[in-house]
Amino acid sequence: MPVESQSWFEEILEIENGRTFKIKINKIIDTFDSEFQRIEIYETKSFGRMLVIDGVVMCTEWDEYAYHEMIAHVPMCVHPNPESVLVIGGGDGGTMREVLKHPSVKRVDICEIDREVINFAIKYLPTMSCSFSDPRVTVYNEDGAKFVREHKNTYDIILVDSSDPIGPAVVLFTEEFYADMRGALKDDGIAATQAESFFYHADIIEKLVGFAKKLYAHAGYYYTMVPTYPSGVIGFTFCSKKYHPLNDFNEARVKALGSQLKYYNADAHRGAFFLPTFIKKRLES
């Protein structure tokens, strides 16, 4: 919620759990109520421009790379030849930007239910939304769960860059969706999905990893650090029909990306799968 008199933004997501954080803002750049949600762009004091949806921070220019590089490059550097990629959500364009750094990619479909999120990103977040101009990209403004059901055996990689499990994103946190996602992958496909913070959302993570273990040959959870997300930590499920996230990791692919990266590297890839004891025990039980 914007605190206008003091020029602070206070995120609402965790308030009912007795925790919150505030970000100093210089101004509200734009606000729009779409068919699905309220979309806002702020200019902040410390984090550059910030995209907020329904009172929750989606990304800031200052630390977005820590999220977008890790959701994209971890699966992309495990699959031996990722040519066709689906991004569900991801309307800011950052995940797609990272995917397109891989020369093997021939096709990226992005399924973002709310066209207005894309419009805001193109207008106000050019360092992320630059990916929309790539000729390999096709945009679909549709429901992501329905989209994967209708595209069987189509993609090498699926990346679910979703918001938290509220509103239109709830369906993306169900076992049915994980099964449909498996069906949309090719025989050796890999999916990675936004899967919350192990400090705050262990119940959700346990559920999602449980779905993944039932449906995929190799499944697990890995994480990254993003200061402007709740607890400063956010993670992903890794769901692979064939390839192991560490045994099949192609370090040469990382080296080829070189100076294009700010967060992701070979050590970060491996280390992201080594979890703190409390969540490791819970996911292994």
Secondary structure as a PSIPRED ss2 file (coil, helix, strand):
# PSIPRED VFORMAT (PSIPRED V4.0)

   1 M C   1.000  0.000  0.000
   2 P E   0.000  0.000  1.000
   3 V E   0.000  0.000  1.000
   4 E H   0.000  1.000  0.000
   5 S H   0.000  1.000  0.000
   6 Q H   0.000  1.000  0.000
   7 S C   1.000  0.000  0.000
   8 W E   0.000  0.000  1.000
   9 F E   0.000  0.000  1.000
  10 E E   0.000  0.000  1.000
  11 E C   1.000  0.000  0.000
  12 I C   1.000  0.000  0.000
  13 L C   1.000  0.000  0.000
  14 E C   1.000  0.000  0.000
  15 I H   0.000  1.000  0.000
  16 E H   0.000  1.000  0.000
  17 N H   0.000  1.000  0.000
  18 G C   1.000  0.000  0.000
  19 R C   1.000  0.000  0.000
  20 T C   1.000  0.000  0.000
  21 F C   1.000  0.000  0.000
  22 K E   0.000  0.000  1.000
  23 I E   0.000  0.000  1.000
  24 K E   0.000  0.000  1.000
  25 I E   0.000  0.000  1.000
  26 N E   0.000  0.000  1.000
  27 K E   0.000  0.000  1.000
  28 I E   0.000  0.000  1.000
  29 I E   0.000  0.000  1.000
  30 D E   0.000  0.000  1.000
  31 T E   0.000  0.000  1.000
  32 F E   0.000  0.000  1.000
  33 D E   0.000  0.000  1.000
  34 S C   1.000  0.000  0.000
  35 E C   1.000  0.000  0.000
  36 F C   1.000  0.000  0.000
  37 Q C   1.000  0.000  0.000
  38 R E   0.000  0.000  1.000
  39 I E   0.000  0.000  1.000
  40 E E   0.000  0.000  1.000
  41 I E   0.000  0.000  1.000
  42 Y E   0.000  0.000  1.000
  43 E E   0.000  0.000  1.000
  44 T E   0.000  0.000  1.000
  45 K C   1.000  0.000  0.000
  46 S C   1.000  0.000  0.000
  47 F C   1.000  0.000  0.000
  48 G C   1.000  0.000  0.000
  49 R E   0.000  0.000  1.000
  50 M E   0.000  0.000  1.000
  51 L E   0.000  0.000  1.000
  52 V E   0.000  0.000  1.000
  53 I E   0.000  0.000  1.000
  54 D C   1.000  0.000  0.000
  55 G C   1.000  0.000  0.000
  56 V E   0.000  0.000  1.000
  57 V E   0.000  0.000  1.000
  58 M E   0.000  0.000  1.000
  59 C E   0.000  0.000  1.000
  60 T E   0.000  0.000  1.000
  61 E C   1.000  0.000  0.000
  62 W C   1.000  0.000  0.000
  63 D C   1.000  0.000  0.000
  64 E H   0.000  1.000  0.000
  65 Y H   0.000  1.000  0.000
  66 A H   0.000  1.000  0.000
  67 Y H   0.000  1.000  0.000
  68 H H   0.000  1.000  0.000
  69 E H   0.000  1.000  0.000
  70 M H   0.000  1.000  0.000
  71 I H   0.000  1.000  0.000
  72 A H   0.000  1.000  0.000
  73 H H   0.000  1.000  0.000
  74 V H   0.000  1.000  0.000
  75 P H   0.000  1.000  0.000
  76 M H   0.000  1.000  0.000
  77 C C   1.000  0.000  0.000
  78 V C   1.000  0.000  0.000
  79 H C   1.000  0.000  0.000
  80 P C   1.000  0.000  0.000
  81 N C   1.000  0.000  0.000
  82 P C   1.000  0.000  0.000
  83 E C   1.000  0.000  0.000
  84 S E   0.000  0.000  1.000
  85 V E   0.000  0.000  1.000
  86 L E   0.000  0.000  1.000
  87 V E   0.000  0.000  1.000
  88 I E   0.000  0.000  1.000
  89 G E   0.000  0.000  1.000
  90 G C   1.000  0.000  0.000
  91 G C   1.000  0.000  0.000
  92 D C   1.000  0.000  0.000
  93 G C   1.000  0.000  0.000
  94 G H   0.000  1.000  0.000
  95 T H   0.000  1.000  0.000
  96 M H   0.000  1.000  0.000
  97 R H   0.000  1.000  0.000
  98 E H   0.000  1.000  0.000
  99 V H   0.000  1.000  0.000
 100 L C   1.000  0.000  0.000
 101 K C   1.000  0.000  0.000
 102 H C   1.000  0.000  0.000
 103 P C   1.000  0.000  0.000
 104 S C   1.000  0.000  0.000
 105 V C   1.000  0.000  0.000
 106 K C   1.000  0.000  0.000
 107 R E   0.000  0.000  1.000
 108 V E   0.000  0.000  1.000
 109 D E   0.000  0.000  1.000
 110 I E   0.000  0.000  1.000
 111 C E   0.000  0.000  1.000
 112 E C   1.000  0.000  0.000
 113 I C   1.000  0.000  0.000
 114 D C   1.000  0.000  0.000
 115 R H   0.000  1.000  0.000
 116 E H   0.000  1.000  0.000
 117 V H   0.000  1.000  0.000
 118 I H   0.000  1.000  0.000
 119 N H   0.000  1.000  0.000
 120 F H   0.000  1.000  0.000
 121 A H   0.000  1.000  0.000
 122 I H   0.000  1.000  0.000
 123 K H   0.000  1.000  0.000
 124 Y H   0.000  1.000  0.000
 125 L C   1.000  0.000  0.000
 126 P H   0.000  1.000  0.000
 127 T H   0.000  1.000  0.000
 128 M H   0.000  1.000  0.000
 129 S H   0.000  1.000  0.000
 130 C H   0.000  1.000  0.000
 131 S H   0.000  1.000  0.000
 132 F H   0.000  1.000  0.000
 133 S H   0.000  1.000  0.000
 134 D C   1.000  0.000  0.000
 135 P C   1.000  0.000  0.000
 136 R C   1.000  0.000  0.000
 137 V E   0.000  0.000  1.000
 138 T E   0.000  0.000  1.000
 139 V E   0.000  0.000  1.000
 140 Y E   0.000  0.000  1.000
 141 N C   1.000  0.000  0.000
 142 E C   1.000  0.000  0.000
 143 D C   1.000  0.000  0.000
 144 G H   0.000  1.000  0.000
 145 A H   0.000  1.000  0.000
 146 K H   0.000  1.000  0.000
 147 F H   0.000  1.000  0.000
 148 V H   0.000  1.000  0.000
 149 R H   0.000  1.000  0.000
 150 E C   1.000  0.000  0.000
 151 H C   1.000  0.000  0.000
 152 K C   1.000  0.000  0.000
 153 N C   1.000  0.000  0.000
 154 T C   1.000  0.000  0.000
 155 Y E   0.000  0.000  1.000
 156 D E   0.000  0.000  1.000
 157 I E   0.000  0.000  1.000
 158 I E   0.000  0.000  1.000
 159 L E   0.000  0.000  1.000
 160 V E   0.000  0.000  1.000
 161 D E   0.000  0.000  1.000
 162 S C   1.000  0.000  0.000
 163 S C   1.000  0.000  0.000
 164 D C   1.000  0.000  0.000
 165 P C   1.000  0.000  0.000
 166 I C   1.000  0.000  0.000
 167 G H   0.000  1.000  0.000
 168 P H   0.000  1.000  0.000
 169 A H   0.000  1.000  0.000
 170 V H   0.000  1.000  0.000
 171 V H   0.000  1.000  0.000
 172 L H   0.000  1.000  0.000
 173 F H   0.000  1.000  0.000
 174 T C   1.000  0.000  0.000
 175 E H   0.000  1.000  0.000
 176 E H   0.000  1.000  0.000
 177 F H   0.000  1.000  0.000
 178 Y H   0.000  1.000  0.000
 179 A H   0.000  1.000  0.000
 180 D H   0.000  1.000  0.000
 181 M H   0.000  1.000  0.000
 182 R H   0.000  1.000  0.000
 183 G H   0.000  1.000  0.000
 184 A H   0.000  1.000  0.000
 185 L E   0.000  0.000  1.000
 186 K E   0.000  0.000  1.000
 187 D E   0.000  0.000  1.000
 188 D E   0.000  0.000  1.000
 189 G E   0.000  0.000  1.000
 190 I E   0.000  0.000  1.000
 191 A E   0.000  0.000  1.000
 192 A E   0.000  0.000  1.000
 193 T E   0.000  0.000  1.000
 194 Q E   0.000  0.000  1.000
 195 A C   1.000  0.000  0.000
 196 E C   1.000  0.000  0.000
 197 S C   1.000  0.000  0.000
 198 F C   1.000  0.000  0.000
 199 F C   1.000  0.000  0.000
 200 Y C   1.000  0.000  0.000
 201 H C   1.000  0.000  0.000
 202 A H   0.000  1.000  0.000
 203 D H   0.000  1.000  0.000
 204 I H   0.000  1.000  0.000
 205 I H   0.000  1.000  0.000
 206 E H   0.000  1.000  0.000
 207 K H   0.000  1.000  0.000
 208 L H   0.000  1.000  0.000
 209 V H   0.000  1.000  0.000
 210 G H   0.000  1.000  0.000
 211 F H   0.000  1.000  0.000
 212 A H   0.000  1.000  0.000
 213 K H   0.000  1.000  0.000
 214 K H   0.000  1.000  0.000
 215 L H   0.000  1.000  0.000
 216 Y C   1.000  0.000  0.000
 217 A C   1.000  0.000  0.000
 218 H E   0.000  0.000  1.000
 219 A E   0.000  0.000  1.000
 220 G E   0.000  0.000  1.000
 221 Y E   0.000  0.000  1.000
 222 Y E   0.000  0.000  1.000
 223 Y E   0.000  0.000  1.000
 224 T E   0.000  0.000  1.000
 225 M E   0.000  0.000  1.000
 226 V C   1.000  0.000  0.000
 227 P C   1.000  0.000  0.000
 228 T C   1.000  0.000  0.000
 229 Y C   1.000  0.000  0.000
 230 P H   0.000  1.000  0.000
 231 S H   0.000  1.000  0.000
 232 G H   0.000  1.000  0.000
 233 V E   0.000  0.000  1.000
 234 I E   0.000  0.000  1.000
 235 G E   0.000  0.000  1.000
 236 F E   0.000  0.000  1.000
 237 T E   0.000  0.000  1.000
 238 F E   0.000  0.000  1.000
 239 C E   0.000  0.000  1.000
 240 S E   0.000  0.000  1.000
 241 K C   1.000  0.000  0.000
 242 K C   1.000  0.000  0.000
 243 Y C   1.000  0.000  0.000
 244 H C   1.000  0.000  0.000
 245 P C   1.000  0.000  0.000
 246 L C   1.000  0.000  0.000
 247 N C   1.000  0.000  0.000
 248 D C   1.000  0.000  0.000
 249 F C   1.000  0.000  0.000
 250 N C   1.000  0.000  0.000
 251 E H   0.000  1.000  0.000
 252 A H   0.000  1.000  0.000
 253 R H   0.000  1.000  0.000
 254 V H   0.000  1.000  0.000
 255 K H   0.000  1.000  0.000
 256 A H   0.000  1.000  0.000
 257 L H   0.000  1.000  0.000
 258 G H   0.000  1.000  0.000
 259 S H   0.000  1.000  0.000
 260 Q H   0.000  1.000  0.000
 261 L C   1.000  0.000  0.000
 262 K C   1.000  0.000  0.000
 263 Y C   1.000  0.000  0.000
 264 Y C   1.000  0.000  0.000
 265 N C   1.000  0.000  0.000
 266 A H   0.000  1.000  0.000
 267 D H   0.000  1.000  0.000
 268 A H   0.000  1.000  0.000
 269 H H   0.000  1.000  0.000
 270 R H   0.000  1.000  0.000
 271 G H   0.000  1.000  0.000
 272 A C   1.000  0.000  0.000
 273 F C   1.000  0.000  0.000
 274 F C   1.000  0.000  0.000
 275 L C   1.000  0.000  0.000
 276 P C   1.000  0.000  0.000
 277 T H   0.000  1.000  0.000
 278 F H   0.000  1.000  0.000
 279 I H   0.000  1.000  0.000
 280 K H   0.000  1.000  0.000
 281 K H   0.000  1.000  0.000
 282 R H   0.000  1.000  0.000
 283 L H   0.000  1.000  0.000
 284 E H   0.000  1.000  0.000
 285 S C   1.000  0.000  0.000
